[in-house]
Amino acid sequence: MINLLKKLFYYFLLFTGLILSTSHLGDNYMGISDEEGYLLTIGICCLTAFYFEYILPQIRK
C-alpha cells in the first residue's frame, strides 16, 4: 500500500511538472511574463524531484 502511494505521488510530481512547465507555451510564442515565470520554475522543480527520487533509483537497480 505504501509503495502504491509513493508511486502515485511521484507520478503526480511528473504530471504537475509537465503541465506547469508547458503552461506558458502559446502565450505570445514563449513570451514569459512575471505571472507565468513562477509556473515554469515550479514545474521544473517538480520534474527535478521526480527525476532524482524516482528515475535515478530505478536506473540504479
Rosetta blueprint (number, residue, H / E / L):
1 M L
2 I H
3 N H
4 L H
5 L H
6 K H
7 K H
8 L H
9 F H
10 Y H
11 Y H
12 F H
13 L H
14 L H
15 F H
16 T H
17 G H
18 L H
19 I H
20 L H
21 S H
22 T H
23 S L
24 H L
25 L L
26 G L
27 D L
28 N L
29 Y L
30 M L
31 G L
32 I L
33 S L
34 D H
35 E H
36 E H
37 G H
38 Y H
39 L H
40 L H
41 T H
42 I H
43 G H
44 I H
45 C H
46 C H
47 L H
48 T H
49 A H
50 F H
51 Y H
52 F H
53 E H
54 Y H
55 I H
56 L H
57 P H
58 Q H
59 I H
60 R H
61 K L
